Amino acid sequence: MSPAHDHPYDHEHQHDQTRGPLADASVRTARETDAPAVGFVQAIVWREAYEGVVPDDVLAAFEPAAFGNAWRQSLSSPPAGVYRLLTACAGDQVVGFASIGPSQDPDAGGATGEVSALAVHPQARRAGHGSRLLNAAVDTLRGAGADTLHTWVLASDEQTRAFLSASGLHPDGAFRDRVVSPDGRTAREVRLVADIRPDGEPGDPSQP
């Protein structure tokens, strides 16, 4: 999960097409027909992020078709609540995605949203897609009443952690060890949080 390195809180994102160097770059809500493209991006990025973290046979199972089928099912029968799949596009091509919804963390309040996945294809990075996705995620969750944002990232994924930190999120000390292989191997994830209230201080949900 290695998105582009930009600063979402430094500017307003564009839901529609932009002009200039990033012409035709946009973020929109995913359609069911986007599932194969999202699955392709996820397979590429997940293989990159989890190489050396999970066994080779598990890594080999990160297939575009499997991910795409799961997204198609989710998009055709979405769960209740504010769950959204957002896609970053370069023209008509899907080059990244973000999955958002209510936080599932046991200690999360009712107004806590979560970015459960954020990814940009390696060949499309450093073009602002990661920033636009994160901005759109924040706007959507804030519009649904969220005041705090949670996201989890592999502790070993320094690139994504650096991006999220530069974007206004910070680790709050929470971590979890997830089982990632049949033999019980685990991978540590750390939680990053941010205050997303319009009048709050980004990255500090403890502020009144």
FIKOLTOR-531414 format. One record per residue (C-alpha): residue number from 0; x, y, z. Coordinates in steps of 0.02 Angstrom, whole numbers, padded with zeros to 5 digits, always signed. Layout:
N
+-----+--------+--------+--------+
!  nr !   east !  north !     up !
+-----+--------+--------+--------+
! NUM !      X !      Y !      Z !
...
+-----+--------+--------+--------+
***
This chain:
208
+-----+--------+--------+--------+
!  nr !   east !  north !     up !
+-----+--------+--------+--------+
!   0 ! +00000 ! +00000 ! +00000 !
!   1 ! +00114 ! +00136 ! -00063 !
!   2 ! +00023 ! +00290 ! -00125 !
!   3 ! +00100 ! +00444 ! -00203 !
!   4 ! +00191 ! +00565 ! -00090 !
!   5 ! +00088 ! +00723 ! -00081 !
!   6 ! +00011 ! +00827 ! +00058 !
!   7 ! -00179 ! +00812 ! +00056 !
!   8 ! -00207 ! +00942 ! +00192 !
!   9 ! -00111 ! +01075 ! +00096 !
!  10 ! -00245 ! +01104 ! -00034 !
!  11 ! -00422 ! +01062 ! -00085 !
!  12 ! -00436 ! +00907 ! -00192 !
!  13 ! -00522 ! +00901 ! -00360 !
!  14 ! -00664 ! +00778 ! -00383 !
!  15 ! -00675 ! +00827 ! -00566 !
!  16 ! -00545 ! +00841 ! -00700 !
!  17 ! -00402 ! +00963 ! -00676 !
!  18 ! -00303 ! +01061 ! -00805 !
!  19 ! -00117 ! +01087 ! -00830 !
!  20 ! +00015 ! +00956 ! -00791 !
!  21 ! -00113 ! +00842 ! -00709 !
!  22 ! -00246 ! +00858 ! -00845 !
!  23 ! -00380 ! +00724 ! -00835 !
!  24 ! -00331 ! +00671 ! -00659 !
!  25 ! -00485 ! +00642 ! -00552 !
!  26 ! -00561 ! +00545 ! -00408 !
!  27 ! -00735 ! +00470 ! -00417 !
!  28 ! -00842 ! +00339 ! -00333 !
!  29 ! -00807 ! +00167 ! -00405 !
!  30 ! -00928 ! +00079 ! -00520 !
!  31 ! -00953 ! -00107 ! -00527 !
!  32 ! -00864 ! -00109 ! -00695 !
!  33 ! -00708 ! -00039 ! -00609 !
!  34 ! -00684 ! -00199 ! -00508 !
!  35 ! -00558 ! -00281 ! -00626 !
!  36 ! -00449 ! -00124 ! -00634 !
!  37 ! -00454 ! -00101 ! -00446 !
!  38 ! -00409 ! -00285 ! -00424 !
!  39 ! -00261 ! -00263 ! -00541 !
!  40 ! -00195 ! -00112 ! -00446 !
!  41 ! -00219 ! -00201 ! -00279 !
!  42 ! -00125 ! -00356 ! -00336 !
!  43 ! +00024 ! -00254 ! -00396 !
!  44 ! +00033 ! -00146 ! -00240 !
!  45 ! -00002 ! -00284 ! -00114 !
!  46 ! +00134 ! -00394 ! -00190 !
!  47 ! +00255 ! -00249 ! -00173 !
!  48 ! +00205 ! -00208 ! +00006 !
!  49 ! +00199 ! -00388 ! +00070 !
!  50 ! +00355 ! -00457 ! -00016 !
!  51 ! +00462 ! -00529 ! +00121 !
!  52 ! +00319 ! -00511 ! +00245 !
!  53 ! +00215 ! -00661 ! +00192 !
!  54 ! +00272 ! -00830 ! +00121 !
!  55 ! +00294 ! -00843 ! -00067 !
!  56 ! +00141 ! -00953 ! -00088 !
!  57 ! +00032 ! -00823 ! -00001 !
!  58 ! +00109 ! -00685 ! -00107 !
!  59 ! +00070 ! -00784 ! -00264 !
!  60 ! -00113 ! -00790 ! -00214 !
!  61 ! -00125 ! -00601 ! -00230 !
!  62 ! -00207 ! -00615 ! -00401 !
!  63 ! -00299 ! -00475 ! -00493 !
!  64 ! -00447 ! -00587 ! -00533 !
!  65 ! -00473 ! -00638 ! -00351 !
!  66 ! -00464 ! -00458 ! -00289 !
!  67 ! -00573 ! -00398 ! -00432 !
!  68 ! -00708 ! -00528 ! -00396 !
!  69 ! -00712 ! -00476 ! -00214 !
!  70 ! -00732 ! -00292 ! -00260 !
!  71 ! -00866 ! -00333 ! -00388 !
!  72 ! -00966 ! -00425 ! -00256 !
!  73 ! -00944 ! -00283 ! -00132 !
!  74 ! -00996 ! -00151 ! -00259 !
!  75 ! -01148 ! -00250 ! -00317 !
!  76 ! -01208 ! -00281 ! -00139 !
!  77 ! -01131 ! -00144 ! -00031 !
!  78 ! -01143 ! -00161 ! +00158 !
!  79 ! -01255 ! -00044 ! +00254 !
!  80 ! -01176 ! +00118 ! +00311 !
!  81 ! -01054 ! +00241 ! +00238 !
!  82 ! -00942 ! +00120 ! +00146 !
!  83 ! -00865 ! +00186 ! -00014 !
!  84 ! -00736 ! +00132 ! -00141 !
!  85 ! -00654 ! +00282 ! -00223 !
!  86 ! -00549 ! +00271 ! -00380 !
!  87 ! -00409 ! +00383 ! -00441 !
!  88 ! -00410 ! +00402 ! -00629 !
!  89 ! -00289 ! +00465 ! -00760 !
!  90 ! -00410 ! +00500 ! -00900 !
!  91 ! -00519 ! +00346 ! -00907 !
!  92 ! -00389 ! +00231 ! -00830 !
!  93 ! -00404 ! +00179 ! -00647 !
!  94 ! -00233 ! +00200 ! -00569 !
!  95 ! -00274 ! +00195 ! -00383 !
!  96 ! -00410 ! +00169 ! -00255 !
!  97 ! -00461 ! +00202 ! -00075 !
!  98 ! -00584 ! +00101 ! +00027 !
!  99 ! -00671 ! +00192 ! +00169 !
! 100 ! -00803 ! +00161 ! +00299 !
! 101 ! -00840 ! +00169 ! +00486 !
! 102 ! -00693 ! +00117 ! +00594 !
! 103 ! -00704 ! -00061 ! +00658 !
! 104 ! -00580 ! -00031 ! +00799 !
! 105 ! -00651 ! -00081 ! +00970 !
! 106 ! -00598 ! +00084 ! +01047 !
! 107 ! -00666 ! +00193 ! +00907 !
! 108 ! -00808 ! +00314 ! +00938 !
! 109 ! -00963 ! +00323 ! +00831 !
! 110 ! -00891 ! +00470 ! +00733 !
! 111 ! -00730 ! +00382 ! +00682 !
! 112 ! -00703 ! +00341 ! +00500 !
! 113 ! -00571 ! +00228 ! +00426 !
! 114 ! -00469 ! +00214 ! +00267 !
! 115 ! -00455 ! +00026 ! +00257 !
! 116 ! -00353 ! +00024 ! +00097 !
! 117 ! -00259 ! +00154 ! -00005 !
! 118 ! -00154 ! +00111 ! -00158 !
! 119 ! -00085 ! +00191 ! -00315 !
! 120 ! -00005 ! +00093 ! -00457 !
! 121 ! +00186 ! +00112 ! -00452 !
! 122 ! +00191 ! +00189 ! -00626 !
! 123 ! +00063 ! +00322 ! -00576 !
! 124 ! +00144 ! +00383 ! -00416 !
! 125 ! +00207 ! +00558 ! -00381 !
! 126 ! +00068 ! +00630 ! -00488 !
! 127 ! -00049 ! +00681 ! -00346 !
! 128 ! -00164 ! +00530 ! -00352 !
! 129 ! -00129 ! +00480 ! -00171 !
! 130 ! -00168 ! +00655 ! -00110 !
! 131 ! -00329 ! +00666 ! -00208 !
! 132 ! -00386 ! +00497 ! -00143 !
! 133 ! -00350 ! +00542 ! +00037 !
! 134 ! -00434 ! +00711 ! +00019 !
! 135 ! -00588 ! +00631 ! -00057 !
! 136 ! -00591 ! +00502 ! +00082 !
! 137 ! -00582 ! +00638 ! +00215 !
! 138 ! -00718 ! +00742 ! +00130 !
! 139 ! -00834 ! +00592 ! +00113 !
! 140 ! -00811 ! +00534 ! +00292 !
! 141 ! -00826 ! +00711 ! +00360 !
! 142 ! -00986 ! +00735 ! +00260 !
! 143 ! -01054 ! +00578 ! +00343 !
! 144 ! -01020 ! +00651 ! +00516 !
! 145 ! -00848 ! +00582 ! +00555 !
! 146 ! -00730 ! +00690 ! +00657 !
! 147 ! -00583 ! +00568 ! +00672 !
! 148 ! -00491 ! +00463 ! +00545 !
! 149 ! -00405 ! +00296 ! +00578 !
! 150 ! -00298 ! +00193 ! +00461 !
! 151 ! -00183 ! +00044 ! +00483 !
! 152 ! -00020 ! +00018 ! +00391 !
! 153 ! +00114 ! -00115 ! +00392 !
! 154 ! +00250 ! -00066 ! +00514 !
! 155 ! +00378 ! -00114 ! +00382 !
! 156 ! +00299 ! -00003 ! +00247 !
! 157 ! +00401 ! +00153 ! +00278 !
! 158 ! +00351 ! +00235 ! +00114 !
! 159 ! +00165 ! +00234 ! +00153 !
! 160 ! +00195 ! +00284 ! +00334 !
! 161 ! +00297 ! +00433 ! +00275 !
! 162 ! +00161 ! +00485 ! +00154 !
! 163 ! +00025 ! +00474 ! +00285 !
! 164 ! +00130 ! +00565 ! +00415 !
! 165 ! +00165 ! +00705 ! +00292 !
! 166 ! -00022 ! +00711 ! +00258 !
! 167 ! -00066 ! +00750 ! +00439 !
! 168 ! -00091 ! +00578 ! +00518 !
! 169 ! +00013 ! +00517 ! +00664 !
! 170 ! +00036 ! +00353 ! +00758 !
! 171 ! -00062 ! +00345 ! +00920 !
! 172 ! +00032 ! +00196 ! +00992 !
! 173 ! -00095 ! +00063 ! +00942 !
! 174 ! -00033 ! -00090 ! +00849 !
! 175 ! -00094 ! -00262 ! +00801 !
! 176 ! -00012 ! -00423 ! +00742 !
! 177 ! -00112 ! -00503 ! +00603 !
! 178 ! -00094 ! -00684 ! +00552 !
! 179 ! -00039 ! -00681 ! +00369 !
! 180 ! +00000 ! -00863 ! +00329 !
! 181 ! -00067 ! -01038 ! +00363 !
! 182 ! +00083 ! -01075 ! +00473 !
! 183 ! +00038 ! -00933 ! +00591 !
! 184 ! +00163 ! -00803 ! +00533 !
! 185 ! +00111 ! -00628 ! +00587 !
! 186 ! +00138 ! -00453 ! +00520 !
! 187 ! +00133 ! -00300 ! +00632 !
! 188 ! +00024 ! -00153 ! +00586 !
! 189 ! +00023 ! +00018 ! +00670 !
! 190 ! -00123 ! +00138 ! +00679 !
! 191 ! -00115 ! +00317 ! +00618 !
! 192 ! -00250 ! +00443 ! +00664 !
! 193 ! -00304 ! +00620 ! +00623 !
! 194 ! -00433 ! +00748 ! +00675 !
! 195 ! -00535 ! +00784 ! +00519 !
! 196 ! -00653 ! +00914 ! +00590 !
! 197 ! -00652 ! +01071 ! +00482 !
! 198 ! -00598 ! +01176 ! +00632 !
! 199 ! -00484 ! +01044 ! +00709 !
! 200 ! -00298 ! +01024 ! +00698 !
! 201 ! -00255 ! +00889 ! +00570 !
! 202 ! -00167 ! +00742 ! +00649 !
! 203 ! -00216 ! +00780 ! +00828 !
! 204 ! -00383 ! +00702 ! +00875 !
! 205 ! -00351 ! +00743 ! +01059 !
! 206 ! -00384 ! +00927 ! +01030 !
! 207 ! -00550 ! +00989 ! +01100 !
+-----+--------+--------+--------+
***
